[in-house]
């Protein structure tokens, strides 16, 4: 199949491209930044006025895509105002949709975020729970979801709401921060006494879930599914598993200071039932990550 990946030069995009190419697919990366990998790529700012015309040119050059994986986004934590997130997460999505209307692909997979739920009324949070995230990143990712919900083109649409991702090459996630400290054998100080529940996945699990969607798409024309580790894991448990995997001498220090966050983890029964996704068990996932860091 011919597969487009927006954000192809990004953390998830590059891993996706390598994996799908190894599966025999023809992959084209679309990214605002130059892609230095081996994947065929086009440097396009999807939020620009020229984006639609440029995407039409990509179709003329390479043919119509069978699958589009939309993973380009402005990530949380970056400096910027709401308008910056609207431009990167909403306008880019609108331009992509407009460009695809004349030649709709068989399938679009959009990588959204669990943060669209905001502070959940219950845990684990499910797909039928209200999306109440008001931070710029959360709100604009939800608005992009809604754009896809209103796309009527005969295309199968899959929204995957992702937790925090970790892996070599990621720089701003909770797990990657713990790893940097652990590798230096420094104290791991955990707010809220280490009892805060966080959801996270190694990027390889997300790549596997997307591959399952590409290989054997779910039946509904539109479906939204949570991805996650599948159980309540506290920051203390995350830290302990990582320290053990790395063979670190870091001391885990619970602090009484409350974290500026809240408990959140996903109900993943729908994605397990629909595509057979199974998250990697914590110790195995930490061991894989530790091996990556060593090499």
Backbone torsions as a table, in degrees:
resi	resn	phi	psi	omega
1	UNK	NA	153.1	174.6
2	UNK	-93.9	120.5	-172.8
3	UNK	-123.5	127.9	170.5
4	UNK	-94.6	140.2	173.0
5	UNK	-126.0	111.4	173.0
6	UNK	-78.7	148.8	-171.5
7	UNK	70.7	30.5	-174.5
8	UNK	-64.7	-19.2	178.5
9	UNK	-92.4	1.0	-175.8
10	UNK	-86.3	179.9	-177.2
11	UNK	-57.4	-53.8	179.1
12	UNK	-73.8	-41.5	-175.1
13	UNK	-59.1	-43.5	-178.9
14	UNK	-66.0	-40.3	178.7
15	UNK	-66.5	-41.1	177.5
16	UNK	-59.5	-46.5	-177.5
17	UNK	-59.9	-47.2	-179.1
18	UNK	-61.4	-42.9	-178.5
19	UNK	-65.9	-47.5	-176.3
20	UNK	-68.3	-33.9	174.5
21	UNK	-64.9	-37.3	178.4
22	UNK	-66.7	-20.1	178.1
23	UNK	-89.3	2.2	175.3
24	UNK	94.7	6.1	179.4
25	UNK	-84.2	154.3	173.3
26	UNK	-91.3	115.4	-172.2
27	UNK	-112.7	134.9	176.4
28	UNK	-123.8	122.1	179.4
29	UNK	-93.0	136.0	176.7
30	UNK	-120.9	124.0	-175.0
31	UNK	-155.9	148.6	175.6
32	UNK	-68.6	-33.7	178.2
33	UNK	-92.2	155.4	177.1
34	UNK	-66.4	134.1	179.2
35	UNK	-96.3	113.8	-177.9
36	UNK	-89.1	2.9	178.4
37	UNK	-78.8	-176.8	-177.0
38	UNK	-84.7	-9.5	-178.4
39	UNK	-65.7	137.9	172.9
40	UNK	-58.9	131.0	-172.4
41	UNK	-145.3	159.3	176.3
42	UNK	-130.6	133.6	179.7
43	UNK	-91.2	105.6	-175.5
44	UNK	-137.0	132.6	170.7
45	UNK	-89.5	104.2	-173.6
46	UNK	-64.4	-18.4	179.7
47	UNK	-90.2	-2.3	-175.7
48	UNK	-81.1	164.1	178.4
49	UNK	-66.8	-23.6	-177.6
50	UNK	-89.3	-4.0	-169.8
51	UNK	-60.5	-45.4	-176.2
52	UNK	-61.7	-46.4	178.9
53	UNK	-63.4	-39.6	179.5
54	UNK	-65.5	-38.5	178.1
55	UNK	-67.4	-36.8	174.8
56	UNK	-61.9	-36.2	177.9
57	UNK	-66.6	-35.8	177.0
58	UNK	-62.9	-40.7	176.6
59	UNK	-61.5	-43.2	178.9
60	UNK	-61.9	-36.7	-177.5
61	UNK	-76.2	-40.4	-167.4
62	UNK	-118.4	-11.9	-175.3
63	UNK	97.6	168.9	-177.6
64	UNK	-71.8	139.1	177.4
65	UNK	-76.2	145.0	172.5
66	UNK	-83.7	-36.9	-178.0
67	UNK	-135.2	137.5	172.8
68	UNK	-119.5	123.3	175.6
69	UNK	-106.9	111.6	-174.8
70	UNK	-97.7	95.3	-179.1
71	UNK	-114.5	1.3	178.6
72	UNK	-70.4	135.6	179.6
73	UNK	-168.4	157.3	167.8
74	UNK	-86.1	122.6	-170.6
75	UNK	-82.4	155.6	177.2
76	UNK	-65.7	152.3	178.4
77	UNK	93.5	-18.3	177.2
78	UNK	-74.9	146.4	176.5
79	UNK	-67.7	141.7	-180.0
80	UNK	154.6	157.3	179.1
81	UNK	-93.8	176.5	179.8
82	UNK	-54.8	-40.8	-178.0
83	UNK	-59.4	-33.2	179.2
84	UNK	-67.1	-39.6	178.2
85	UNK	-71.7	-36.8	177.1
86	UNK	-61.9	-43.9	-179.8
87	UNK	-62.1	-48.6	-173.5
88	UNK	-76.2	-36.5	-172.4
89	UNK	-101.5	-27.7	-176.4
90	UNK	-104.7	-54.8	-178.4
91	UNK	-62.0	-38.9	178.1
92	UNK	-62.2	-38.6	178.3
93	UNK	-67.0	-42.1	178.4
94	UNK	-61.3	-43.8	179.1
95	UNK	-64.3	-39.8	178.1
96	UNK	-62.2	-45.7	179.7
97	UNK	-61.4	-45.2	-179.7
98	UNK	-60.9	-40.5	-179.5
99	UNK	-67.1	-29.5	-175.9
100	UNK	-87.0	-12.5	-175.9
101	UNK	-57.8	-44.1	-179.3
102	UNK	-66.0	-30.4	-177.5
103	UNK	-133.9	70.2	-174.0
104	UNK	-64.5	135.7	176.4
105	UNK	-74.1	167.6	177.1
106	UNK	-68.6	-29.2	-172.5
107	UNK	-151.5	139.4	170.6
108	UNK	-123.2	131.0	175.9
109	UNK	-116.4	120.9	-179.1
110	UNK	-110.2	124.5	178.3
111	UNK	-90.8	103.4	178.2
112	UNK	-98.5	-151.9	-171.9
113	UNK	-147.6	146.7	173.6
114	UNK	-64.5	-19.0	-177.8
115	UNK	-68.8	-9.2	175.7
116	UNK	-62.9	-20.5	179.7
117	UNK	-76.7	-17.2	-173.8
118	UNK	62.9	-146.2	175.2
119	UNK	-78.5	111.8	-172.8
120	UNK	-74.0	152.2	176.0
121	UNK	-75.2	-17.1	178.7
122	UNK	-156.1	162.5	173.7
123	UNK	-131.2	141.6	-2.1
124	UNK	-71.3	151.8	-178.0
125	UNK	-88.0	136.1	-178.2
126	UNK	-111.9	168.3	-175.7
127	UNK	-63.1	-23.6	179.5
128	UNK	-87.2	-5.9	176.1
129	UNK	-73.4	150.7	-175.9
130	UNK	-66.0	145.1	175.1
131	UNK	-91.7	109.6	-173.8
132	UNK	-124.5	16.2	-179.5
133	UNK	-67.2	128.6	-176.3
134	UNK	-112.1	-8.6	176.0
135	UNK	-63.2	152.7	-176.6
136	UNK	-52.7	-43.8	-179.8
137	UNK	-64.6	-49.7	-177.5
138	UNK	-61.0	-47.5	-176.3
139	UNK	-63.9	-43.7	-176.1
140	UNK	-73.6	-29.6	174.2
141	UNK	-67.7	-37.5	176.4
142	UNK	-66.4	-41.3	178.4
143	UNK	-61.4	-38.0	177.6
144	UNK	-65.6	-39.5	174.1
145	UNK	-55.2	-44.6	-176.8
146	UNK	-66.3	-32.7	174.5
147	UNK	-60.7	-43.9	178.6
148	UNK	-67.2	-35.7	179.5
149	UNK	-60.1	-29.5	-177.7
150	UNK	-95.6	3.6	177.6
151	UNK	-80.2	117.1	179.8
152	UNK	-113.8	94.5	-174.6
153	UNK	-137.9	1.5	-174.1
154	UNK	83.4	-0.2	178.4
155	UNK	-82.7	137.8	174.4
156	UNK	-76.8	126.4	-174.7
157	UNK	-114.9	126.7	180.0
158	UNK	-124.4	121.3	173.7
159	UNK	-104.8	123.3	176.0
160	UNK	-110.1	117.6	178.0
161	UNK	-91.4	113.4	-171.5
162	UNK	-98.1	147.9	169.6
163	UNK	-82.3	-170.4	172.1
164	UNK	-61.8	136.9	179.3
165	UNK	-106.3	149.0	175.3
166	UNK	-136.7	161.1	-178.5
167	UNK	152.7	164.7	179.4
168	UNK	-61.2	129.6	-176.9
169	UNK	106.6	-17.9	175.0
170	UNK	-86.8	145.1	-173.6
171	UNK	-124.8	-17.3	-169.0
172	UNK	-123.4	15.4	-179.8
173	UNK	-91.3	162.7	178.9
174	UNK	-57.9	-46.0	-176.9
175	UNK	-66.9	-42.1	-179.5
176	UNK	-65.8	-34.0	175.1
177	UNK	-64.3	-43.0	176.3
178	UNK	-60.5	-39.9	-177.7
179	UNK	-64.3	-43.0	-179.9
180	UNK	-60.5	-40.0	179.1
181	UNK	-70.0	-41.2	-178.3
182	UNK	-64.6	-38.1	-178.9
183	UNK	-65.7	-21.3	177.2
184	UNK	-97.2	5.2	178.9
185	UNK	57.4	32.9	178.6
186	UNK	-95.1	164.2	179.6
187	UNK	-61.6	139.7	172.8
188	UNK	-103.0	101.3	-178.8
189	UNK	-91.8	121.1	-174.3
190	UNK	-114.2	120.1	177.1
191	UNK	-66.6	165.9	178.9
192	UNK	54.5	33.4	175.8
193	UNK	61.6	18.9	-179.2
194	UNK	74.9	12.7	-175.1
195	UNK	-96.5	-2.7	-179.5
196	UNK	-67.0	135.4	-179.6
197	UNK	-93.2	124.1	-179.7
198	UNK	-124.9	144.7	176.1
199	UNK	-106.9	138.5	-179.8
200	UNK	-158.7	157.2	176.4
201	UNK	-140.7	144.7	167.5
202	UNK	-66.8	142.1	-175.2
203	UNK	-57.2	-28.7	180.0
204	UNK	-62.4	-32.3	177.6
205	UNK	-67.1	-37.5	178.4
206	UNK	-69.1	-41.5	175.8
207	UNK	-58.1	-42.4	179.4
208	UNK	-63.9	-40.7	179.4
209	UNK	-64.6	-42.1	179.1
210	UNK	-66.2	-39.1	176.9
211	UNK	-60.8	-40.2	177.1
212	UNK	-61.2	-39.6	178.9
213	UNK	-66.6	-39.2	179.7
214	UNK	-68.2	-44.6	-173.9
215	UNK	-72.7	-42.2	-176.8
216	UNK	-139.6	78.5	-173.2
217	UNK	-60.4	144.5	175.2
218	UNK	-63.9	157.2	-173.4
219	UNK	-70.1	-43.0	-174.9
220	UNK	-58.9	147.1	177.8
221	UNK	-67.5	-29.9	174.0
222	UNK	-135.7	132.0	176.9
223	UNK	-148.6	140.6	176.9
224	UNK	-118.2	127.4	-175.8
225	UNK	-135.2	139.3	173.9
226	UNK	-80.7	143.0	165.0
227	UNK	-113.7	151.6	178.8
228	UNK	178.2	-180.0	-177.1
229	UNK	-76.5	-16.8	171.4
230	UNK	93.5	-2.5	178.3
231	UNK	-156.0	168.4	-179.9
232	UNK	-79.4	112.5	179.0
233	UNK	-118.8	122.8	-179.9
234	UNK	-79.9	161.5	177.8
235	UNK	-61.1	-32.4	177.9
236	UNK	-65.4	-38.6	179.1
237	UNK	-70.1	-40.6	175.0
238	UNK	-57.0	-49.8	-176.4
239	UNK	-62.6	-43.9	-179.4
240	UNK	-62.3	-42.9	179.7
241	UNK	-64.5	-38.8	-178.9
242	UNK	-70.7	-43.6	178.5
243	UNK	-59.5	-43.5	179.5
244	UNK	-64.3	-42.2	-178.3
245	UNK	-65.4	-36.5	-178.3
246	UNK	-84.5	-11.4	-173.7
247	UNK	63.9	33.8	-176.2
248	UNK	-80.0	155.4	175.0
249	UNK	-97.7	11.0	-177.9
250	UNK	-63.2	137.6	174.9
251	UNK	-90.5	133.4	177.5
252	UNK	-91.6	120.2	-173.2
253	UNK	-119.1	102.8	175.1
254	UNK	-69.9	135.2	179.4
255	UNK	-113.4	145.1	177.1
256	UNK	-73.3	-16.1	179.7
257	UNK	-62.8	129.4	-177.3
258	UNK	-74.2	138.6	177.0
259	UNK	-74.4	149.2	176.4
260	UNK	-85.2	48.6	-177.0
261	UNK	-148.2	-175.0	-178.7
262	UNK	-144.5	161.5	178.0
263	UNK	-63.8	135.0	176.5
264	UNK	-158.0	122.9	166.4
265	UNK	-150.6	157.1	-167.1
266	UNK	-97.4	143.3	164.8
267	UNK	-78.2	117.6	-175.9
268	UNK	-112.2	20.4	-178.4
269	UNK	-61.7	-36.2	-177.4
270	UNK	-65.2	-46.7	-178.2
271	UNK	-69.7	-31.5	176.2
272	UNK	-65.4	-43.8	-179.1
273	UNK	-72.0	-37.1	-171.0
274	UNK	-79.8	-46.4	-176.6
275	UNK	-120.8	1.5	178.4
276	UNK	77.4	22.5	179.6
277	UNK	-68.4	136.5	174.0
278	UNK	-134.8	120.5	178.2
279	UNK	-68.6	149.3	176.8
280	UNK	-69.5	137.3	179.4
281	UNK	-59.6	148.8	-170.5
282	UNK	-54.2	-52.6	-175.7
283	UNK	-63.5	-39.9	178.4
284	UNK	-65.5	-40.9	179.5
285	UNK	-65.3	-42.2	177.7
286	UNK	-65.0	-37.2	178.3
287	UNK	-64.6	-40.8	177.3
288	UNK	-63.1	-43.8	179.7
289	UNK	-64.7	-42.3	179.1
290	UNK	-61.8	-40.0	177.7
291	UNK	-64.1	-39.0	176.7
292	UNK	-60.9	-45.8	-177.8
293	UNK	-63.3	-36.4	-179.7
294	UNK	-69.3	-30.9	-176.0
295	UNK	-97.3	NA	NA
